[in-house]
Structure formats: structure tokens, C-alpha cells
Amino acid sequence: MEKIYYSSFDSPFLGKVFVASTEKGICMVDFLTPEKSFLKELKGRFPGELVRDDRRNGRVISQLKKYLGGKLRRFDCRLDMMGTPFQKKVWAALAKIPYGQTRSYQDIARAIGHPKAFRAVGNANGSNPMPLIIPCHRVIESNGGLGGFGHGLKVKKQLLDFEKTP
């Protein structure tokens, strides 16, 4: 049985931030959610034994803290992305959006070779298991509207504003 290692830390900006990883890499990030909810979601997505291990997740925790402190613009950690081939294509495109910039759902659809699939891109964006690391908050509507965000539009706007601050 595979082990899933999880950790958390407190952020003044996003409250408690949770991280989970497998032997292959980071598999889930969440915030603004109770620990019980995070663990239930984690167990539902990734069958295996859940083990608290802050040392194993130390590198990604360090990077997330630096990001939230305005000192890191690009993550450099191994990922264990579990999703459909389409979702993985979308998530790979999201990971290429530069810090402080945005792209539209339509831009992402074009970038992955499915120019009419902007709604499907929105769905894949919404099921991103690693927000912040895979910056789904950087995807907006073509008309400049915020679109959606699993943690709420207020948080999405805060993240976008945060990244625009020098």
C-alpha cells in the first residue's frame, strides 16, 4: 500500500496550508479548509496510508513559504499529477504562466491545441489539486473577469494583487 505524506504550516495570508506527497512528488495542496476536510479529500483522491511527515515535505513547504513571503516566483519541486491526459495538458500549460501575469481560459485552450475547449479548460482548472504550485488563479475570462476559483473570487483577486506587488 502506497503511503501519502502530508504536512501543514500556518500562513498569515491563507491560514493553514496543507501539502501532500507520494514517493513520486507533490500530489495535493490546499488552504482555507479544516484539516479534517483536507484529510477526507486526500483519502478520497489517493488510496493509501496517510502519514504526517513534515521533514519529507520540507522542500515544498519552504518554497510555499517563500512564495507567500514574496520571495519565490517559480516552484521547483517534483509533482505527482494524477488526472486525465486532458487535465494534465491543461495543468502543464498553467504551470507556464509567468508570475504576475494572467492568461484567459481561451488562451490556455489554444495553447494546448483545443481552441474551442475553453469550458473544458475551466473544468480542468477547477480540479487542479495543487493550487499555487500550478497557478490556476492566473487564469481569467477573456473579457477580463475573474472567472472562478475553488477558494473563492476574493482569494483569487488577493493572489493576483499579491503577485502584482513589487
PAFIVO-205438 format. One record per residue: residue in one letter; x, z, y of N, C-alpha, C in turn. Coordinates in steps of 0.05 Angstrom, whole numbers, plus 32768, in hexadecimal, padded with zeros to 4 digits. Last residue first. Layout:
! residues N
<resn=A, n.px=X, n.pz=Z, n.py=Y, ca.px=X, ca.pz=Z, ca.py=Y, c.px=X, c.pz=Z, c.py=Y>
...
//
This chain:
! residues 166
<resn=P, n.px=806B, n.pz=7F83, n.py=837F, ca.px=8088, ca.pz=7F7F, ca.py=837A, c.px=8096, c.pz=7F97, c.py=8370>
<resn=T, n.px=802F, n.pz=7F79, n.py=835E, ca.px=803E, ca.pz=7F8B, ca.py=836F, c.px=805C, c.pz=7F87, c.py=8369>
<resn=K, n.px=8017, n.pz=7F5C, n.py=8336, ca.px=801D, ca.pz=7F4E, ca.py=8350, c.px=802E, c.pz=7F5F, c.py=8363>
<resn=E, n.px=800D, n.pz=7F80, n.py=830E, ca.px=8022, ca.pz=7F6C, ca.py=830A, c.px=8029, c.pz=7F5C, c.py=8323>
<resn=F, n.px=7FE2, n.pz=7F9C, n.py=8326, ca.px=7FFB, ca.pz=7FAA, ca.py=831F, c.px=8012, c.pz=7F96, c.py=831C>
<resn=D, n.px=7FBB, n.pz=7F74, n.py=8325, ca.px=7FC5, ca.pz=7F7E, ca.py=833F, c.px=7FE0, c.pz=7F8C, c.py=833B>
<resn=L, n.px=7FB3, n.pz=7F71, n.py=82ED, ca.px=7FBB, ca.pz=7F59, ca.py=82FC, c.px=7FC7, c.pz=7F62, c.py=8317>
<resn=L, n.px=7FA3, n.pz=7FA6, n.py=82E2, ca.px=7FBB, ca.pz=7F9B, ca.py=82D5, c.px=7FC5, c.pz=7F83, c.py=82E5>
<resn=Q, n.px=7F74, n.pz=7FA9, n.py=8301, ca.px=7F8A, ca.pz=7FBB, ca.py=8306, c.px=7FA4, c.pz=7FB1, c.py=82FA>
<resn=K, n.px=7F55, n.pz=7F82, n.py=82E7, ca.px=7F5D, ca.pz=7F7E, ca.py=8303, c.px=7F74, c.pz=7F90, c.py=830A>
<resn=K, n.px=7F4F, n.pz=7F9C, n.py=82B6, ca.px=7F5B, ca.pz=7F81, ca.py=82B7, c.px=7F65, c.pz=7F7C, c.py=82D4>
<resn=V, n.px=7F33, n.pz=7FC9, n.py=82C5, ca.px=7F4E, ca.pz=7FCC, ca.py=82BB, c.px=7F5D, c.pz=7FB2, c.py=82BC>
<resn=K, n.px=7F03, n.pz=7FB1, n.py=82D5, ca.px=7F11, ca.pz=7FC2, ca.py=82E8, c.px=7F2E, c.pz=7FC4, c.py=82DF>
<resn=L, n.px=7EF0, n.pz=7F98, n.py=82A7, ca.px=7EFB, ca.pz=7F87, ca.py=82BC, c.px=7F0A, c.pz=7F98, c.py=82D1>
<resn=G, n.px=7F02, n.pz=7FB4, n.py=8267, ca.px=7EF3, ca.pz=7FB4, ca.py=8280, c.px=7F00, c.pz=7FA4, c.py=8296>
<resn=H, n.px=7F1D, n.pz=7FAD, n.py=8239, ca.px=7F20, ca.pz=7FC7, ca.py=8245, c.px=7F12, c.pz=7FC8, c.py=8261>
<resn=G, n.px=7F15, n.pz=7F77, n.py=822D, ca.px=7F0B, ca.pz=7F8C, ca.py=821B, c.px=7F0C, c.pz=7FA8, c.py=8226>
<resn=F, n.px=7EFE, n.pz=7F4C, n.py=825D, ca.px=7F15, ca.pz=7F5C, ca.py=8254, c.px=7F0A, c.pz=7F73, c.py=8244>
<resn=G, n.px=7EED, n.pz=7F0B, n.py=827B, ca.px=7EE8, ca.pz=7F24, ca.py=826D, c.px=7F02, c.pz=7F33, c.py=8267>
<resn=G, n.px=7EF1, n.pz=7EF1, n.py=82BC, ca.px=7EEA, ca.pz=7EEC, ca.py=82A0, c.px=7EE4, c.pz=7F07, c.py=8293>
<resn=L, n.px=7EFF, n.pz=7EF2, n.py=82F3, ca.px=7F0F, ca.pz=7F01, ca.py=82E0, c.px=7F09, c.pz=7EFA, c.py=82C3>
<resn=G, n.px=7F00, n.pz=7EB2, n.py=8315, ca.px=7EF3, ca.pz=7ECB, ca.py=830C, c.px=7F03, c.pz=7ED8, c.py=82F6>
<resn=G, n.px=7F16, n.pz=7E81, n.py=831D, ca.px=7F24, ca.pz=7E98, ca.py=8329, c.px=7F17, c.pz=7EB2, c.py=8322>
<resn=N, n.px=7F00, n.pz=7E58, n.py=8302, ca.px=7EF7, ca.pz=7E5B, ca.py=831E, c.px=7F04, c.pz=7E74, c.py=832B>
<resn=S, n.px=7F13, n.pz=7E5F, n.py=82CF, ca.px=7F1D, ca.pz=7E48, ca.py=82DE, c.px=7F17, c.pz=7E4B, c.py=82FC>
<resn=E, n.px=7F21, n.pz=7EA5, n.py=82C1, ca.px=7F0F, ca.pz=7E8D, ca.py=82C2, c.px=7F1B, c.pz=7E78, c.py=82D3>
<resn=I, n.px=7F5F, n.pz=7EBC, n.py=82A4, ca.px=7F48, ca.pz=7EBE, ca.py=82B6, c.px=7F37, c.pz=7EA5, c.py=82B4>
<resn=V, n.px=7F90, n.pz=7EE3, n.py=8286, ca.px=7F7F, ca.pz=7ECB, ca.py=8283, c.px=7F65, c.pz=7ED0, c.py=8293>
<resn=R, n.px=7FAD, n.pz=7F11, n.py=8286, ca.px=7FB6, ca.pz=7EFC, ca.py=8298, c.px=7FA5, c.pz=7EE2, c.py=8296>
<resn=H, n.px=7F9C, n.pz=7F31, n.py=825D, ca.px=7F92, ca.pz=7F37, ca.py=8278, c.px=7F9A, c.pz=7F22, c.py=828C>
<resn=C, n.px=7FBA, n.pz=7F24, n.py=8232, ca.px=7FA0, ca.pz=7F18, ca.py=8234, c.px=7F93, c.pz=7F1D, c.py=824F>
<resn=P, n.px=7FF7, n.pz=7F25, n.py=8224, ca.px=7FE9, ca.pz=7F2B, ca.py=823D, c.px=7FCE, c.pz=7F1C, c.py=8241>
<resn=I, n.px=800E, n.pz=7F48, n.py=81F3, ca.px=8003, ca.pz=7F2D, ca.py=81F5, c.px=7FEF, c.pz=7F2F, c.py=820C>
<resn=I, n.px=8017, n.pz=7F7B, n.py=8209, ca.px=802D, ca.pz=7F6C, ca.py=81FD, c.px=8026, c.pz=7F4F, c.py=81FC>
<resn=L, n.px=7FE2, n.pz=7F82, n.py=8220, ca.px=7FFA, ca.pz=7F88, ca.py=822F, c.px=8011, c.pz=7F78, c.py=8223>
<resn=P, n.px=7FC1, n.pz=7F83, n.py=81E0, ca.px=7FC1, ca.pz=7F7F, ca.py=81FD, c.px=7FDA, c.pz=7F8C, c.py=820A>
<resn=M, n.px=7FBF, n.pz=7F73, n.py=81A7, ca.px=7FD6, ca.pz=7F7E, ca.py=81B4, c.px=7FD6, c.pz=7F79, c.py=81D2>
<resn=P, n.px=7F95, n.pz=7F59, n.py=818F, ca.px=7F9A, ca.pz=7F74, ca.py=8187, c.px=7FB1, c.pz=7F82, c.py=8196>
<resn=N, n.px=7F65, n.pz=7F30, n.py=81AB, ca.px=7F82, ca.pz=7F36, ca.py=81AB, c.px=7F87, c.pz=7F53, c.py=81A4>
<resn=S, n.px=7F32, n.pz=7F20, n.py=81B1, ca.px=7F38, ca.pz=7F2E, ca.py=8197, c.px=7F56, c.pz=7F34, c.py=8195>
<resn=G, n.px=7F2F, n.pz=7F06, n.py=81E1, ca.px=7F21, ca.pz=7F1F, ca.py=81DE, c.px=7F28, c.pz=7F2E, c.py=81C5>
<resn=N, n.px=7F4A, n.pz=7ED7, n.py=81D3, ca.px=7F55, ca.pz=7EE8, ca.py=81E7, c.px=7F49, c.pz=7F04, c.py=81E5>
<resn=A, n.px=7F24, n.pz=7EC0, n.py=81B2, ca.px=7F3E, ca.pz=7EC8, ca.py=81A6, c.px=7F4C, c.pz=7EDC, c.py=81B9>
<resn=N, n.px=7EFC, n.pz=7EB7, n.py=81D8, ca.px=7EF7, ca.pz=7EC9, ca.py=81C1, c.px=7F11, c.pz=7ED3, c.py=81B4>
<resn=G, n.px=7F16, n.pz=7E94, n.py=81FA, ca.px=7F0C, ca.pz=7EAD, ca.py=8205, c.px=7F07, c.pz=7EC1, c.py=81EE>
<resn=V, n.px=7F1D, n.pz=7E69, n.py=81D7, ca.px=7F35, ca.pz=7E77, ca.py=81E2, c.px=7F2D, c.pz=7E92, c.py=81ED>
<resn=A, n.px=7EE8, n.pz=7E5B, n.py=81D2, ca.px=7EF6, ca.pz=7E65, ca.py=81BA, c.px=7F10, c.pz=7E74, c.py=81C3>
<resn=R, n.px=7EE2, n.pz=7E47, n.py=8206, ca.px=7ED2, ca.pz=7E5E, ca.py=81FD, c.px=7EDF, c.pz=7E6B, c.py=81E4>
<resn=F, n.px=7F06, n.pz=7E1C, n.py=8206, ca.px=7F0B, ca.pz=7E33, ca.py=8218, c.px=7EFA, c.pz=7E4B, c.py=8211>
<resn=A, n.px=7F0D, n.pz=7DEC, n.py=81EA, ca.px=7F08, ca.pz=7E05, ca.py=81DB, c.px=7F0C, c.pz=7E1D, c.py=81ED>
<resn=K, n.px=7F1C, n.pz=7DBB, n.py=81FE, ca.px=7F00, ca.pz=7DC3, ca.py=8201, c.px=7EF9, c.pz=7DDE, c.py=81F5>
<resn=P, n.px=7F53, n.pz=7DB5, n.py=81F1, ca.px=7F4A, ca.pz=7DB7, ca.py=820D, c.px=7F2D, c.pz=7DBF, c.py=8211>
<resn=H, n.px=7F7D, n.pz=7DC8, n.py=81CA, ca.px=7F60, ca.pz=7DC8, ca.py=81C5, c.px=7F52, c.pz=7DCA, c.py=81E1>
<resn=G, n.px=7FB3, n.pz=7DD1, n.py=81D0, ca.px=7FAA, ca.pz=7DB7, ca.py=81C6, c.px=7F8C, c.pz=7DB6, c.py=81BF>
<resn=I, n.px=7FC4, n.pz=7DFD, n.py=81EA, ca.px=7FC5, ca.pz=7DFE, ca.py=81CC, c.px=7FBA, c.pz=7DE5, c.py=81BF>
<resn=A, n.px=7FBC, n.pz=7DEF, n.py=821F, ca.px=7FD7, ca.pz=7DF5, ca.py=8216, c.px=7FDA, c.pz=7DF6, c.py=81F7>
<resn=R, n.px=7F84, n.pz=7DED, n.py=8223, ca.px=7F94, ca.pz=7DD4, ca.py=8225, c.px=7FB0, c.pz=7DD8, c.py=8219>
<resn=A, n.px=7F79, n.pz=7E23, n.py=821E, ca.px=7F6D, ca.pz=7E10, ca.py=820B, c.px=7F7D, c.pz=7DF6, c.py=820B>
<resn=I, n.px=7F93, n.pz=7E37, n.py=824B, ca.px=7F9D, ca.pz=7E3F, ca.py=8231, c.px=7F92, c.pz=7E2B, c.py=821C>
<resn=D, n.px=7F74, n.pz=7E20, n.py=8273, ca.px=7F91, ca.pz=7E1A, ca.py=8272, c.px=7F9C, c.pz=7E20, c.py=8256>
<resn=Q, n.px=7F42, n.pz=7E38, n.py=8268, ca.px=7F45, ca.pz=7E1C, ca.py=8264, c.px=7F63, c.pz=7E13, c.py=8263>
<resn=Y, n.px=7F4D, n.pz=7E6C, n.py=8278, ca.px=7F46, ca.pz=7E67, ca.py=825C, c.px=7F4A, c.pz=7E4A, c.py=8255>
<resn=S, n.px=7F85, n.pz=7E68, n.py=82A6, ca.px=7F68, ca.pz=7E68, ca.py=829F, c.px=7F65, c.pz=7E65, c.py=8281>
<resn=R, n.px=7FB8, n.pz=7E97, n.py=82B4, ca.px=7FB0, ca.pz=7E7D, ca.py=82AA, c.px=7F92, c.pz=7E7F, c.py=82A5>
<resn=T, n.px=7FE3, n.pz=7EBA, n.py=82E2, ca.px=7FCB, ca.pz=7EB7, ca.py=82D2, c.px=7FC8, c.pz=7E9A, c.py=82C9>
<resn=Q, n.px=801C, n.pz=7EE5, n.py=82EC, ca.px=800E, ca.pz=7ECC, ca.py=82EF, c.px=7FF5, c.pz=7ECC, c.py=82DD>
<resn=G, n.px=8038, n.pz=7F14, n.py=82E1, ca.px=802E, ca.pz=7F10, ca.py=82FC, c.px=801F, c.pz=7EF6, c.py=8301>
<resn=Y, n.px=805F, n.pz=7EF6, n.py=82AF, ca.px=8057, ca.pz=7F0F, ca.py=82BD, c.px=804E, c.pz=7F08, c.py=82D9>
<resn=P, n.px=804A, n.pz=7EB7, n.py=8293, ca.px=805D, ca.pz=7EC9, ca.py=82A0, c.px=8050, c.pz=7EE1, c.py=82AE>
<resn=I, n.px=8032, n.pz=7EAC, n.py=8254, ca.px=8029, ca.pz=7EAE, ca.py=8270, c.px=803C, c.pz=7EC1, c.py=827E>
<resn=K, n.px=803F, n.pz=7EAE, n.py=821F, ca.px=8050, ca.pz=7E9D, ca.py=8230, c.px=8048, c.pz=7E9F, c.py=824E>
<resn=A, n.px=8018, n.pz=7EC9, n.py=8205, ca.px=8032, ca.pz=7ED7, ca.py=8207, c.px=8045, c.pz=7EC7, c.py=821A>
<resn=L, n.px=7FF0, n.pz=7EA3, n.py=8202, ca.px=7FED, ca.pz=7EBA, ca.py=8215, c.px=8008, c.pz=7EC7, c.py=821A>
<resn=A, n.px=8003, n.pz=7E84, n.py=81D8, ca.px=8001, ca.pz=7E78, ca.py=81F3, c.px=7FFF, c.pz=7E8E, c.py=8208>
<resn=A, n.px=7FFD, n.pz=7EA8, n.py=81AE, ca.px=8018, ca.pz=7E9E, ca.py=81B5, c.px=8018, c.pz=7E92, c.py=81D0>
<resn=W, n.px=7FC5, n.pz=7EAD, n.py=81AF, ca.px=7FD6, ca.pz=7EC5, ca.py=81B5, c.px=7FF2, c.pz=7EBC, c.py=81BC>
<resn=V, n.px=7FB6, n.pz=7E79, n.py=819E, ca.px=7FAE, ca.pz=7E83, ca.py=81B8, c.px=7FC1, c.pz=7E9A, c.py=81C0>
<resn=K, n.px=7FCD, n.pz=7E79, n.py=816A, ca.px=7FD5, ca.pz=7E65, ca.py=817E, c.px=7FCE, c.pz=7E6E, c.py=819A>
<resn=K, n.px=7FB1, n.pz=7EA3, n.py=8153, ca.px=7FCE, ca.pz=7EA6, ca.py=8156, c.px=7FD8, c.pz=7E91, c.py=816A>
<resn=Q, n.px=7F7D, n.pz=7E8D, n.py=8152, ca.px=7F83, ca.pz=7EA5, ca.py=8163, c.px=7FA1, c.pz=7EA8, c.py=8168>
<resn=F, n.px=7F86, n.pz=7E63, n.py=812D, ca.px=7F7E, ca.pz=7E5D, ca.py=8149, c.px=7F84, c.pz=7E75, c.py=815B>
<resn=P, n.px=7F92, n.pz=7E7F, n.py=80FE, ca.px=7FA6, ca.pz=7E6D, ca.py=810A, c.px=7F9F, c.pz=7E67, c.py=8127>
<resn=T, n.px=7F7A, n.pz=7EC3, n.py=8107, ca.px=7F77, ca.pz=7EA8, ca.py=80FD, c.px=7F8D, c.pz=7E96, c.py=8109>
<resn=G, n.px=7FA7, n.pz=7EFC, n.py=80FF, ca.px=7F8F, ca.pz=7EEE, ca.py=810A, c.px=7F8E, c.pz=7ED2, c.py=80FE>
<resn=M, n.px=7FD7, n.pz=7F27, n.py=810D, ca.px=7FC4, ca.pz=7F20, ca.py=80F8, c.px=7FAB, c.pz=7F15, c.py=8105>
<resn=M, n.px=8019, n.pz=7F2B, n.py=811F, ca.px=7FFF, ca.pz=7F21, ca.py=8128, c.px=7FED, c.pz=7F19, c.py=8110>
<resn=D, n.px=8045, n.pz=7F53, n.py=8129, ca.px=8038, ca.pz=7F4D, ca.py=8110, c.px=801C, c.pz=7F45, c.py=8117>
<resn=L, n.px=8080, n.pz=7F4B, n.py=8150, ca.px=8063, ca.pz=7F4E, ca.py=814E, c.px=805A, c.pz=7F46, c.py=8132>
<resn=R, n.px=80B9, n.pz=7F6A, n.py=816D, ca.px=80AD, ca.pz=7F5A, ca.py=8157, c.px=808F, c.pz=7F60, c.py=8155>
<resn=C, n.px=80C3, n.pz=7F66, n.py=81B3, ca.px=80C0, ca.pz=7F76, ca.py=819B, c.px=80B3, c.pz=7F64, c.py=8186>
<resn=D, n.px=80C8, n.pz=7F63, n.py=81EF, ca.px=80DA, ca.pz=7F58, ca.py=81DB, c.px=80D9, c.pz=7F69, c.py=81C2>
<resn=F, n.px=80A1, n.pz=7F51, n.py=8228, ca.px=80A6, ca.pz=7F62, ca.py=8210, c.px=80B8, c.pz=7F53, c.py=81FD>
<resn=R, n.px=80AF, n.pz=7F4E, n.py=826C, ca.px=80AB, ca.pz=7F3E, ca.py=8253, c.px=80B3, c.pz=7F50, c.py=823B>
<resn=R, n.px=80B7, n.pz=7F71, n.py=8295, ca.px=80A4, ca.pz=7F5A, ca.py=8299, c.px=809F, c.pz=7F4A, c.py=8280>
<resn=L, n.px=80C1, n.pz=7FB3, n.py=82A9, ca.px=80C3, ca.pz=7F9F, ca.py=8293, c.px=80AE, c.pz=7F8A, c.py=8297>
<resn=K, n.px=80B5, n.pz=7FD7, n.py=82D0, ca.px=80D2, ca.pz=7FD1, ca.py=82CB, c.px=80D6, c.pz=7FBD, c.py=82B5>
<resn=G, n.px=8084, n.pz=7FEF, n.py=82DA, ca.px=808C, ca.pz=7FD9, ca.py=82EB, c.px=80A9, c.pz=7FD0, c.py=82E6>
<resn=G, n.px=8073, n.pz=8014, n.py=82B7, ca.px=8082, ca.pz=801E, ca.py=82CD, c.px=808C, c.pz=8008, c.py=82E0>
<resn=L, n.px=805E, n.pz=7FF5, n.py=828F, ca.px=804B, ca.pz=8004, ca.py=829F, c.px=8059, c.pz=8011, c.py=82B7>
<resn=Y, n.px=8090, n.pz=7FE3, n.py=827A, ca.px=807C, ca.pz=7FD0, ca.py=8285, c.px=806A, c.pz=7FDF, c.py=8298>
<resn=K, n.px=80A5, n.pz=8013, n.py=8267, ca.px=80B3, ca.pz=8004, ca.py=827C, c.px=80A0, c.pz=7FF0, c.py=828A>
<resn=K, n.px=807F, n.pz=801F, n.py=8240, ca.px=8083, ca.pz=8032, ca.py=8257, c.px=8091, c.pz=8024, c.py=826E>
<resn=L, n.px=8087, n.pz=7FF3, n.py=821E, ca.px=806D, ca.pz=7FF7, ca.py=822B, c.px=806F, c.pz=800A, c.py=8243>
<resn=Q, n.px=80BC, n.pz=7FFE, n.py=820D, ca.px=80B5, ca.pz=7FE5, ca.py=821C, c.px=809B, c.pz=7FE8, c.py=822B>
<resn=S, n.px=80B5, n.pz=802F, n.py=81F2, ca.px=80C7, ca.pz=802D, ca.py=8209, c.px=80C1, c.pz=8014, c.py=821A>
<resn=I, n.px=8092, n.pz=801D, n.py=81CA, ca.px=8089, ca.pz=8031, ca.py=81DD, c.px=809B, c.pz=8031, c.py=81F5>
<resn=V, n.px=80B4, n.pz=7FFA, n.py=81AF, ca.px=809D, ca.pz=7FEF, ca.py=81BD, c.px=8092, c.pz=8003, c.py=81D1>
<resn=R, n.px=80DA, n.pz=8020, n.py=819C, ca.px=80E2, ca.pz=8009, ca.py=81AC, c.px=80CA, c.pz=7FFE, c.py=81BC>
<resn=G, n.px=80BD, n.pz=8046, n.py=817C, ca.px=80CC, ca.pz=804D, ca.py=8195, c.px=80D2, c.pz=8036, c.py=81A7>
<resn=N, n.px=80A4, n.pz=8044, n.py=814D, ca.px=8098, ca.pz=8034, ca.py=8163, c.px=80A6, c.pz=8039, c.py=817D>
<resn=R, n.px=80C2, n.pz=8068, n.py=8130, ca.px=80C0, ca.pz=804C, ca.py=8126, c.px=80B5, c.pz=803A, c.py=813C>
<resn=R, n.px=80B7, n.pz=8097, n.py=814C, ca.px=80D2, ca.pz=808C, ca.py=814B, c.px=80D2, c.pz=806F, c.py=8143>
<resn=D, n.px=8082, n.pz=80A4, n.py=8143, ca.px=808A, ca.pz=809C, ca.py=815E, c.px=80A6, c.pz=808F, c.py=815E>
<resn=D, n.px=8056, n.pz=809E, n.py=8115, ca.px=8073, ca.pz=809B, ca.py=8115, c.px=807C, c.pz=8091, c.py=8131>
<resn=R, n.px=8022, n.pz=80AC, n.py=80EA, ca.px=802C, ca.pz=80B0, ca.py=8105, c.px=804A, c.pz=80B0, c.py=8105>
<resn=V, n.px=8006, n.pz=807E, n.py=80BF, ca.px=801B, ca.pz=8092, ca.py=80C2, c.px=8023, c.pz=8094, c.py=80DF>
<resn=L, n.px=7FD5, n.pz=8067, n.py=8094, ca.px=7FDC, ca.pz=806C, ca.py=80B0, c.px=7FEF, c.pz=8083, c.py=80B1>
<resn=E, n.px=7FD8, n.pz=803A, n.py=8060, ca.px=7FDB, ca.pz=8056, ca.py=8067, c.px=7FE3, c.pz=8058, c.py=8084>
<resn=G, n.px=7FAA, n.pz=8003, n.py=8063, ca.px=7FC3, ca.pz=800F, ca.py=805C, c.px=7FC2, c.pz=802C, c.py=8065>
<resn=P, n.px=7F8E, n.pz=7FCC, n.py=8084, ca.px=7F8C, ca.pz=7FDF, ca.py=806E, c.px=7FA8, c.pz=7FE9, c.py=8067>
<resn=F, n.px=7F7E, n.pz=7FC2, n.py=80C3, ca.px=7F97, ca.pz=7FC1, ca.py=80B3, c.px=7F95, c.pz=7FD6, c.py=809C>
<resn=R, n.px=7F4C, n.pz=7FC7, n.py=80DB, ca.px=7F5B, ca.pz=7FAE, ca.py=80DD, c.px=7F72, c.pz=7FAB, c.py=80C9>
<resn=G, n.px=7F3B, n.pz=7FFB, n.py=80D0, ca.px=7F2A, ca.pz=7FE4, ca.py=80CA, c.px=7F38, c.pz=7FCA, c.py=80C9>
<resn=K, n.px=7F65, n.pz=801A, n.py=80E3, ca.px=7F60, ca.pz=801A, ca.py=80C7, c.px=7F4E, c.pz=8003, c.py=80BE>
<resn=L, n.px=7F5E, n.pz=800D, n.py=811A, ca.px=7F78, ca.pz=8007, ca.py=810C, c.px=7F73, c.pz=8006, c.py=80EE>
<resn=E, n.px=7F2C, n.pz=8024, n.py=8124, ca.px=7F30, ca.pz=8007, ca.py=8128, c.px=7F49, c.pz=7FFE, c.py=8118>
<resn=K, n.px=7F39, n.pz=805A, n.py=811A, ca.px=7F24, ca.pz=804D, ca.py=810B, c.px=7F27, c.pz=802F, c.py=810C>
<resn=L, n.px=7F61, n.pz=8063, n.py=8141, ca.px=7F67, ca.pz=8065, ca.py=8124, c.px=7F52, c.pz=8058, c.py=8113>
<resn=F, n.px=7F42, n.pz=805C, n.py=8170, ca.px=7F5A, ca.pz=804C, ca.py=816B, c.px=7F60, c.pz=804B, c.py=814D>
<resn=S, n.px=7F1D, n.pz=8086, n.py=816B, ca.px=7F14, ca.pz=806A, ca.py=816B, c.px=7F2B, c.pz=8057, c.py=8165>
<resn=K, n.px=7F40, n.pz=80B2, n.py=816E, ca.px=7F2F, ca.pz=80AF, ca.py=8156, c.px=7F25, c.pz=8092, c.py=8154>
<resn=E, n.px=7F55, n.pz=80AD, n.py=81A1, ca.px=7F67, ca.pz=80AA, ca.py=818A, c.px=7F56, c.pz=80A4, c.py=8171>
<resn=P, n.px=7F2C, n.pz=8088, n.py=81D0, ca.px=7F33, ca.pz=80A0, ca.py=81C2, c.px=7F44, c.pz=809B, c.py=81A9>
<resn=T, n.px=7F4A, n.pz=805B, n.py=81FF, ca.px=7F38, ca.pz=805F, ca.py=81E8, c.px=7F40, c.pz=8079, c.py=81DB>
<resn=L, n.px=7F70, n.pz=8046, n.py=8221, ca.px=7F56, ca.pz=804D, ca.py=822C, c.px=7F41, c.pz=8051, c.py=8216>
<resn=F, n.px=7F8E, n.pz=8017, n.py=81F4, ca.px=7F8F, ca.pz=802B, ca.py=8208, c.px=7F73, c.pz=8030, c.py=8212>
<resn=D, n.px=7FB7, n.pz=7FF8, n.py=81C1, ca.px=7F9D, ca.pz=7FFE, ca.py=81CD, c.px=7FA1, c.pz=8014, c.py=81E2>
<resn=V, n.px=7FD4, n.pz=7FCA, n.py=8195, ca.px=7FD7, ca.pz=7FDA, ca.py=81AD, c.px=7FBC, c.pz=7FE0, c.py=81B8>
<resn=M, n.px=7FEE, n.pz=7FB5, n.py=8156, ca.px=7FD7, ca.pz=7FBC, ca.py=8167, c.px=7FE0, c.pz=7FCE, c.py=817E>
<resn=C, n.px=801D, n.pz=7FA5, n.py=813D, ca.px=8004, ca.pz=7F98, ca.py=8134, c.px=7FEC, c.pz=7F9F, c.py=8146>
<resn=I, n.px=8062, n.pz=7F99, n.py=813E, ca.px=804B, ca.pz=7FA6, ca.py=814C, c.px=8032, c.pz=7F96, c.py=8144>
<resn=G, n.px=807D, n.pz=7F8B, n.py=80FC, ca.px=807D, ca.pz=7F8D, ca.py=8119, c.px=8064, c.pz=7F9A, c.py=8124>
<resn=K, n.px=8083, n.pz=7F90, n.py=80C4, ca.px=8089, ca.pz=7F76, ca.py=80D1, c.px=808B, c.pz=7F78, c.py=80EF>
<resn=E, n.px=8072, n.pz=7FC1, n.py=80B6, ca.px=808E, ca.pz=7FBC, ca.py=80B1, c.px=8096, c.pz=7FA2, c.py=80BF>
<resn=T, n.px=8046, n.pz=7FCD, n.py=80EE, ca.px=804B, ca.pz=7FCA, ca.py=80D1, c.px=8069, c.pz=7FC6, c.py=80CE>
<resn=S, n.px=802C, n.pz=7FF7, n.py=8122, ca.px=803E, ca.pz=7FE3, ca.py=8118, c.px=803E, c.pz=7FE3, c.py=80F9>
<resn=A, n.px=800B, n.pz=8009, n.py=815E, ca.px=800D, ca.pz=8009, ca.py=8141, c.px=801E, c.pz=7FF2, c.py=8138>
<resn=V, n.px=7FFE, n.pz=8033, n.py=8196, ca.px=800D, ca.pz=801C, ca.py=818B, c.px=800C, c.pz=801F, c.py=816D>
<resn=F, n.px=7FD8, n.pz=8048, n.py=81CF, ca.px=7FDE, ca.pz=8049, ca.py=81B2, c.px=7FEC, c.pz=802F, c.py=81A9>
<resn=V, n.px=7FD8, n.pz=806F, n.py=8208, ca.px=7FDD, ca.pz=8054, ca.py=81FE, c.px=7FE5, c.pz=8057, c.py=81E0>
<resn=K, n.px=7FAE, n.pz=8094, n.py=8231, ca.px=7FBD, ca.pz=8094, ca.py=8218, c.px=7FBF, c.pz=8077, c.py=820E>
<resn=G, n.px=7FAE, n.pz=8077, n.py=8271, ca.px=7FA8, ca.pz=808D, ca.py=8260, c.px=7FB9, c.pz=808C, c.py=8247>
<resn=L, n.px=7FC3, n.pz=8050, n.py=8292, ca.px=7FB0, ca.pz=8048, ca.py=827D, c.px=7FA8, c.pz=805E, c.py=826A>
<resn=F, n.px=7FE2, n.pz=806B, n.py=82B9, ca.px=7FD3, ca.pz=8053, ca.py=82C0, c.px=7FBD, c.pz=804D, c.py=82AC>
<resn=P, n.px=8000, n.pz=8093, n.py=82A2, ca.px=7FEE, ca.pz=809A, ca.py=82B8, c.px=7FDB, c.pz=8083, c.py=82C0>
<resn=S, n.px=8000, n.pz=8096, n.py=825D, ca.px=8007, ca.pz=8085, ca.py=8274, c.px=7FF4, c.pz=808E, c.py=828B>
<resn=D, n.px=8019, n.pz=80B4, n.py=8222, ca.px=8007, ca.pz=80B6, ca.py=8239, c.px=8012, c.pz=80A5, c.py=8250>
<resn=F, n.px=801C, n.pz=8095, n.py=81E2, ca.px=8028, ca.pz=80A3, ca.py=81F8, c.px=8014, c.pz=80A2, c.py=820F>
<resn=S, n.px=801E, n.pz=808F, n.py=819A, ca.px=8010, ca.pz=808F, ca.py=81B4, c.px=8022, c.pz=809C, c.py=81C9>
<resn=S, n.px=8020, n.pz=806C, n.py=815B, ca.px=802A, ca.pz=807E, ca.py=816F, c.px=8019, c.pz=807D, c.py=8188>
<resn=Y, n.px=8021, n.pz=8059, n.py=8116, ca.px=8015, ca.pz=805A, ca.py=8130, c.px=8022, c.pz=8070, c.py=8141>
<resn=Y, n.px=802C, n.pz=802D, n.py=80E1, ca.px=8037, ca.pz=8043, ca.py=80F1, c.px=802B, c.pz=8042, c.py=810D>
<resn=I, n.px=8012, n.pz=8022, n.py=80A3, ca.px=800F, ca.pz=801A, ca.py=80BF, c.px=8018, c.pz=8032, c.py=80D0>
<resn=K, n.px=802A, n.pz=800C, n.py=8064, ca.px=8027, ca.pz=8021, ca.py=8078, c.px=8024, c.pz=8015, c.py=8094>
<resn=E, n.px=800C, n.pz=7FEE, n.py=802B, ca.px=801B, ca.pz=7FEC, ca.py=8044, c.px=8016, c.pz=8004, c.py=8056>
<resn=M, n.px=8011, n.pz=8000, n.py=7FE8, ca.px=8000, ca.pz=8000, ca.py=8000, c.px=8012, c.pz=8000, c.py=8019>
//
